[in-house]
Amino acid sequence: ISSIEVVKTDVKQLRVAPAQDKGAEGKGFRSAAMAHSKATAPDDEPVGRNSTIAARIRRIDSLPTLVATDGLFSRQVSPFAKEVQAEEVVARMGSKTGLELMRGVAAVNRGDFFDLLVLGAGPAGLRAAVEAASRGHRVGLIDPKASITGAPTGAHSKALREAALCGATTWAEVEQVKNNTIQGAIRASARQMRIFLVEHLQGIGKLHDETHIVFTPTDRAKPTKALEFNALVIATGSQANRFPPVNFDLPGVYDSDTVSMIDRIPERLVVQGAGIIGLEYALIFKKLGCKSVVVVDIFDQVVPMLDSSLQEACKQTMASEGIELVMKTKFTQVEALPDSTALAPKIRVTCEGGKILDCDCLLSACGRSGVTKNLGLESLAIMGLQVGRGGFVQVDENGYTGVAGIYAVGDCAGGNLATIGQEQAVRSMRKHFGSGMLSKETRMSAKPLGVWTIPEMAWAGVTEEKARSDGLDIGTVTVKFNRTVRGCVTHQEGFLKMVYHGVSGKVLGVHMFGEQSCDLINYGAEAVCDGDTVYDILQFVFPAVTYHELYTLAAQEAKLKIMHRGAKSLTAATAWERVEVALAKSCQEEGKTIREVLHVAFRYFDLDSSGYITPEQLKAALKGLGMQLSDEHIMKMVVEATGSDEDEHIEYEDFLRIFNVEPERGIVGKAEIQQQGL
């Protein structure tokens, strides 16, 4: 490459083109033209090596001309037109040799300007950083930790849970699982950052204005400096709520953040809060060998957002594990006993009503709030950035705060779960750096959610209670694990509950309890989001001998309930269905009407011509048709026909209606039979 010239009518369309010299040297610019073509491709296409140069050149217009310095921040003395700035920077990129061009590109990629800065290296922050960096942008990830795990706060409980399921009985065994988890997460995160050239800026950042952050390195030997950004993602996560009268300075008292500092298996544990975090740790520590676990909550329900079936299953599990639930009760005092020490804590919890709980470990799990203080967000309040209740940054569906290029994702923006935060992170980066395709896509209306209790719980879509309160015409069906082949092999306890529209069969919600529920719920969430019906599920082929069979069994039962709408017993309804099919065949073969055939059938069932059918007569008649049914099933058929648990005889009118045939007006029972001459 011997020379370049700048061709531009608009800075946003700035490109590199060969000089007038048509020699062999000019052919080298073919790669630059290809780079420009790839850089303008849809946002979901992979970004190639050559496109990086074009991407850098395209953002030259966003670089200010800094000619004066005032403290940390360089300021522009006089405004320059974008064209002047662009020409100045392109000139800086070199105009004669390939080496100079590469030095120019390096200048754009160094210094204190970043295409994206990310505050916080949790799962959402790391995902945002990788998404932007994979598109060829320079990304700085600000976090005070020396090693990045990219793991959520809840990863600690998952590691303890795995240790419990693996049979750990000592804290050394628990620590081994924890350390293996941490090291694996560090390696995975480091690999992503290395592949996509994400720069780890170890320290803390505080907003100065809508385009600058004051960065203070963890290493105090390094100076504090101002970093400029085109886009910023706030992903600082959440922190545990702390409410009185709990004194968190006492030895043995922890919250959902400091619980990771526990270095032993408690003997007596008290958990404040019957939400997701509280129930997870209660069951985990009981499995690890904790002798006594008590969960206290001021409300009357465990995990209120759950379907009632999951709530009940959870309470039954707690009871079977020997965990005591104390509901509608609050703490009045928390104190250390006189002989309590740091190594052997002794804590007394006094509850409302005088109940006293002595323990050696108190875990407070009363929800979480966004980490948004001391970030300098107040400096942007005048521009419209809002922090709402619970310290959560207010954002739109793409994580945008409404101010400049600033986004917030994950827990600090109300994401709650790591996967939801990661989805927010990807959307925000596609919104800012993408091609506009994002606005044409439809988001999932129902996201799969899970609770890592022992066993797991998971759900997607609406609960039965919510559907009924909304006035929807619904049906429900519950299938236990032991009805599947896999369940017969594993003998695991659990169930799937499906909520569906009572007429169309559209799947409205799926709720699961049992191991692997958090994996299995994905199909249910997709069915809810796609508006699938139980008939669609029956067309889907699942792998053999898996718990996915639960979906098929649930759809089959729901289909029968829709067919026999209002049926009290599917067994009885199915038995009457078989009788109806046999009678329909008789109609075809003998050329008679359904009413005529029903007259004959009733006489066949009514052995003593009494005008009604007894359970014994019904059983004998069905046996003659090849149907061997128990007395219990026969009684269910009688109830299905009469509509009453008290009637023990099937009248002629009931017999007709079970087959959707109304008696002739003014003629009923034996009179109608006699008139027909039967």
Residue pairs with C-beta under 8 A, 6 or more apart in sequence:
1 25
1 28
1 29
1 97
1 98
1 101
2 19
2 21
2 23
2 25
2 26
2 96
2 97
3 19
3 21
3 25
3 95
3 96
4 16
4 17
4 18
4 19
4 29
4 94
4 95
4 101
5 17
5 18
5 19
5 20
6 14
6 16
6 86
6 87
6 90
7 15
7 16
7 17
8 14
8 15
8 83
8 86
11 60
11 61
11 82
11 83
11 85
11 86
12 58
12 61
14 57
14 58
14 60
14 61
14 86
14 90
15 32
15 33
15 36
15 54
15 57
16 29
16 32
16 33
16 36
16 53
16 54
16 57
17 29
17 32
17 33
18 26
18 27
18 29
19 26
28 98
31 50
32 50
32 53
32 54
34 50
35 48
35 50
35 51
35 52
35 53
35 54
36 54
38 45
38 47
38 48
38 50
38 51
38 54
39 47
39 51
39 54
39 55
39 58
39 136
40 435
41 435
42 435
42 437
43 135
43 430
43 433
43 434
43 435
43 436
43 437
43 438
44 430
44 434
44 437
46 134
47 55
47 134
47 135
47 136
51 136
52 136
53 105
55 135
55 136
55 137
56 105
56 108
56 109
56 136
57 90
57 93
59 115
59 230
60 85
60 86
60 89
60 90
60 108
61 82
61 85
61 86
62 230
63 85
63 89
63 108
63 113
64 74
64 76
64 85
64 228
65 76
65 80
65 84
65 85
65 88
66 74
66 75
66 76
67 74
67 76
67 77
68 74
68 75
68 76
68 77
69 75
72 208
72 214
72 224
72 225
72 226
73 208
73 212
73 226
74 226
80 88
89 108
90 104
92 104
92 107
93 100
93 101
93 103
93 104
93 105
93 107
93 108
94 100
94 101
94 102
94 103
94 104
109 138
112 225
112 226
112 227
112 228
113 138
113 227
113 228
113 229
113 230
114 138
114 139
114 140
114 199
114 227
114 228
114 229
114 230
115 132
115 137
115 138
115 139
115 229
115 230
115 231
115 433
116 128
116 129
116 132
116 133
116 137
116 138
116 139
116 140
116 229
116 230
116 231
116 232
116 233
116 429
116 432
116 433
117 139
117 140
117 142
117 205
117 213
117 227
117 229
117 231
117 232
117 233
118 125
118 126
118 128
118 129
118 139
118 140
118 141
118 142
118 232
118 233
118 235
119 125
119 142
119 205
119 213
119 232
119 233
119 234
119 235
119 236
119 375
120 142
120 143
120 234
120 235
120 236
120 237
120 371
120 410
120 412
121 129
121 141
121 142
121 143
121 145
121 148
121 150
121 189
121 200
121 235
122 150
122 151
122 152
122 153
122 235
122 237
122 410
122 411
122 418
122 421
123 150
123 151
123 152
123 410
123 418
123 419
123 421
123 422
124 235
124 237
124 409
124 410
124 411
124 415
124 418
124 421
124 422
124 424
124 425
125 141
125 143
125 233
125 235
125 236
125 409
125 410
125 425
126 141
126 148
126 150
126 189
126 192
126 193
127 150
127 421
127 422
127 425
127 426
128 233
128 235
128 407
128 409
128 425
128 426
128 428
128 429
129 139
129 141
129 193
129 196
129 198
129 233
130 192
130 193
130 196
130 198
131 425
131 426
131 429
131 430
132 139
132 231
132 429
132 432
132 433
133 139
133 196
133 197
133 198
134 196
135 429
135 433
137 433
138 199
139 196
139 197
139 198
139 199
140 198
140 199
140 201
140 227
140 229
141 148
141 193
141 198
141 199
141 200
141 201
142 201
142 203
142 204
142 205
142 213
142 215
143 200
143 201
143 202
144 202
144 203
144 204
144 218
145 202
146 202
146 218
147 186
147 190
148 186
148 189
148 190
148 193
148 200
149 155
149 182
149 185
149 186
149 189
150 185
150 188
150 189
150 192
151 181
151 182
151 185
152 417
152 418
153 237
153 238
153 256
153 257
153 368
153 411
154 277
154 280
154 418
154 452
155 181
155 185
156 178
156 259
156 260
157 259
157 277
157 280
157 281
157 284
157 452
158 181
158 452
159 177
159 178
159 181
159 182
160 174
160 177
160 178
160 281
160 284
160 285
160 288
161 280
161 284
161 452
161 454
162 177
162 181
163 173
163 174
163 176
163 177
163 178
163 288
164 284
164 287
164 288
164 454
165 287
165 454
166 173
166 177
168 174
168 177
168 288
169 288
169 289
170 265
171 263
171 264
171 265
174 265
174 288
192 198
193 200
201 215
201 217
201 227
202 217
202 218
202 219
203 215
203 216
203 217
203 218
203 219
204 215
204 216
204 218
205 213
205 214
205 215
205 216
205 227
205 375
206 213
206 214
206 216
206 374
206 375
206 376
207 213
207 214
207 232
207 375
207 376
207 377
207 379
207 380
208 214
208 226
208 376
208 379
209 379
209 380
210 380
210 383
210 403
210 404
210 405
210 406
211 228
211 229
211 230
211 404
211 405
212 226
212 227
212 228
212 229
213 226
213 227
213 229
213 232
213 376
214 224
214 225
214 226
214 227
214 376
215 224
215 225
215 226
215 227
216 224
217 223
217 224
229 405
230 405
231 405
231 406
231 407
231 432
231 433
232 405
232 406
232 407
233 399
233 407
233 408
233 409
233 425
233 428
233 429
234 372
234 375
234 377
234 393
234 401
234 406
234 407
234 408
234 409
234 412
234 413
235 408
235 409
235 410
235 412
235 421
235 425
236 370
236 371
236 372
236 375
236 412
237 370
237 371
237 410
237 411
237 412
238 368
238 369
238 370
238 371
238 411
238 412
239 257
239 368
239 369
239 370
239 371
240 255
240 256
240 257
240 258
240 364
240 365
240 366
240 367
240 368
241 255
241 366
241 367
241 368
241 369
242 248
242 255
242 364
242 366
243 364
243 366
245 331
245 332
245 333
245 334
246 253
246 272
246 331
246 334
246 362
246 364
247 253
247 334
247 335
248 254
248 255
248 258
248 364
250 334
250 335
250 336
250 340
250 345
250 347
250 362
251 336
251 340
251 341
251 342
251 345
252 336
252 340
252 345
252 346
252 347
252 359
252 360
252 361
252 362
253 334
253 345
253 347
253 362
253 364
254 261
254 262
254 361
254 362
254 363
254 364
255 363
255 364
255 365
256 277
256 363
256 364
256 365
256 368
259 281
259 363
262 361
265 285
265 288
265 289
265 290
266 285
266 290
266 359
266 360
266 361
267 290
267 291
267 292
267 360
268 290
268 291
268 292
268 293
268 358
268 359
268 360
268 361
269 282
269 285
269 290
269 292
269 293
269 294
269 359
269 360
269 361
269 362
269 363
270 293
270 294
270 296
270 347
270 349
270 357
270 359
270 361
270 362
270 363
271 278
271 281
271 282
271 293
271 294
271 295
271 296
271 363
271 365
272 278
272 296
272 297
272 331
272 362
272 363
272 364
272 365
272 366
273 295
273 296
273 297
273 364
273 365
273 366
273 367
274 295
274 296
274 297
274 299
274 301
274 302
274 303
274 325
274 327
275 297
275 302
275 303
275 365
275 366
275 367
276 303
276 451
277 365
278 295
278 297
278 363
278 365
279 295
279 302
279 303
279 314
279 318
279 451
279 453
280 451
280 452
280 453
281 363
281 365
282 293
282 295
282 318
282 323
283 317
283 318
283 321
283 323
283 453
283 454
284 454
285 293
286 293
286 321
286 322
286 323
287 321
287 454
292 324
292 359
293 321
293 322
293 323
293 324
294 323
294 324
294 326
294 357
294 359
295 318
295 323
295 324
295 325
295 326
296 326
296 329
296 330
296 331
296 349
296 351
296 357
297 325
297 326
297 327
297 328
297 329
298 328
298 329
298 330
299 327
299 328
300 327
300 328
301 311
301 327
302 311
302 314
302 315
302 318
302 325
302 327
303 310
303 311
303 314
303 451
305 463
306 314
306 457
306 459
306 463
306 511
307 459
307 463
307 464
307 465
307 497
307 499
307 509
307 511
308 463
308 464
308 465
309 464
309 478
309 495
309 497
309 511
309 513
310 457
310 459
310 511
310 513
313 457
313 495
313 513
314 453
314 457
314 513
315 325
317 453
317 454
317 455
318 325
319 325
326 351
326 355
329 351
329 352
329 353
329 355
330 351
330 352
331 349
331 350
331 351
331 352
332 350
332 351
332 352
333 348
333 349
333 350
334 347
334 348
334 349
334 350
334 362
335 347
335 348
335 350
336 345
336 346
336 347
336 348
337 346
337 347
337 348
337 358
339 346
340 346
340 347
344 360
345 360
345 361
346 358
346 360
347 358
347 359
347 360
347 361
347 362
348 356
348 357
348 358
349 356
349 357
349 358
349 359
349 362
350 356
350 357
351 357
368 411
369 390
369 391
369 392
370 387
370 390
370 391
370 392
370 393
370 411
370 412
370 413
370 414
371 391
371 411
371 412
372 387
372 391
372 392
372 393
372 412
373 391
377 385
377 387
377 393
380 401
380 403
380 406
383 403
383 404
384 401
384 402
384 403
385 393
385 394
385 401
385 402
385 403
385 406
386 393
386 394
386 401
387 393
387 394
388 394
390 414
391 412
392 412
392 413
392 414
393 401
393 408
393 412
393 413
394 401
394 413
395 401
395 407
395 408
395 409
395 413
395 424
396 402
397 427
397 443
398 407
398 424
398 427
398 428
398 431
398 438
399 407
399 408
399 409
399 413
399 424
399 425
399 427
399 428
399 431
400 406
400 407
400 428
400 431
401 407
401 408
405 432
407 428
407 431
407 432
409 415
409 421
409 424
409 425
409 428
410 418
410 421
410 422
410 424
410 425
411 421
413 421
413 424
415 421
415 424
417 449
419 447
420 447
423 447
427 438
430 437
430 438
431 438
444 525
444 529
445 528
445 529
446 460
446 461
446 509
446 525
446 528
446 529
447 460
447 525
448 458
448 459
448 460
448 518
448 521
448 522
448 524
448 525
449 458
449 459
449 460
449 521
450 456
450 457
450 458
450 459
450 517
450 518
450 521
451 457
451 458
452 518
455 492
455 493
455 494
455 513
455 514
455 515
455 517
456 512
456 513
456 514
456 515
456 516
456 517
456 518
457 511
457 512
457 513
457 517
458 511
458 512
458 517
458 518
458 520
458 521
459 509
459 510
459 511
459 512
459 521
460 509
460 510
460 521
460 524
460 525
460 528
461 499
461 507
461 508
461 509
461 510
461 524
461 525
461 528
462 470
462 499
462 508
462 509
463 499
463 509
463 511
464 474
464 476
464 497
464 499
464 509
467 474
467 499
467 508
467 509
468 474
472 501
472 508
473 501
473 502
473 503
474 499
474 500
474 501
474 502
474 508
475 499
475 500
475 501
475 502
475 558
475 561
475 562
476 497
476 498
476 499
476 500
477 497
477 498
477 500
477 554
477 557
477 558
477 561
478 495
478 496
478 497
478 498
478 554
479 495
479 496
479 497
479 498
479 550
479 553
479 554
479 557
480 487
480 494
480 495
481 487
481 490
481 492
481 493
481 494
481 495
481 514
481 547
481 550
482 488
482 491
482 493
483 550
483 553
484 546
484 547
484 549
484 550
484 553
485 544
485 545
485 549
486 545
486 546
486 547
486 549
487 494
487 547
489 545
492 514
492 515
493 514
494 512
494 513
494 514
494 515
494 517
495 512
495 513
495 514
496 510
496 511
496 512
496 520
496 524
496 550
496 551
496 554
497 510
497 511
497 512
497 554
498 507
498 509
498 510
498 511
498 524
498 534
498 551
498 554
498 555
498 558
499 507
499 508
499 509
499 510
499 511
500 506
500 507
500 508
500 533
500 534
500 558
501 508
502 562
502 565
503 562
503 565
504 533
505 533
505 534
505 535
505 558
505 559
505 562
506 531
506 532
506 533
507 524
507 527
507 528
507 532
507 533
507 534
507 537
508 528
509 528
510 521
510 524
510 525
510 527
510 528
512 520
512 521
512 524
512 550
514 547
516 547
520 547
520 548
520 550
523 548
523 551
524 551
526 532
527 536
527 537
527 551
534 554
534 555
534 558
534 559
534 562
535 555
535 559
537 551
537 552
537 554
537 555
538 552
538 555
538 556
538 559
540 551
540 552
542 548
542 549
542 551
542 552
557 570
560 570
560 573
560 574
561 567
561 570
563 573
563 577
564 570
564 573
564 574
564 577
567 573
567 640
568 636
568 639
568 640
569 636
569 637
569 639
569 640
571 633
571 636
572 633
572 636
572 637
572 639
572 640
573 640
575 622
575 627
575 629
575 633
575 637
576 637
576 640
576 641
576 658
576 659
578 625
578 627
579 601
579 622
579 625
580 659
582 625
583 594
583 597
583 598
583 601
583 659
584 594
586 592
586 597
587 593
587 594
587 597
590 597
594 659
594 661
595 656
595 661
596 676
598 655
598 656
598 659
598 661
599 672
599 673
599 676
599 678
600 678
601 655
602 613
602 652
602 655
602 673
603 609
603 673
603 678
604 621
605 613
605 617
605 618
605 621
605 650
605 655
606 612
606 613
606 617
607 617
607 620
607 621
608 617
609 670
611 651
611 652
611 669
611 670
611 673
612 649
612 650
612 651
612 652
613 621
613 649
613 650
613 655
614 648
614 649
615 631
615 634
615 635
615 638
615 648
618 634
618 637
618 638
618 650
619 629
619 631
619 634
622 628
622 629
622 634
629 637
638 647
638 648
638 649
638 650
639 645
639 647
640 658
641 650
641 654
641 655
641 657
641 658
642 649
642 650
642 651
642 654
643 654
651 669
652 663
652 668
652 669
652 670
652 672
652 673
653 663
653 668
653 669
656 662
656 663
663 672
664 672
667 675
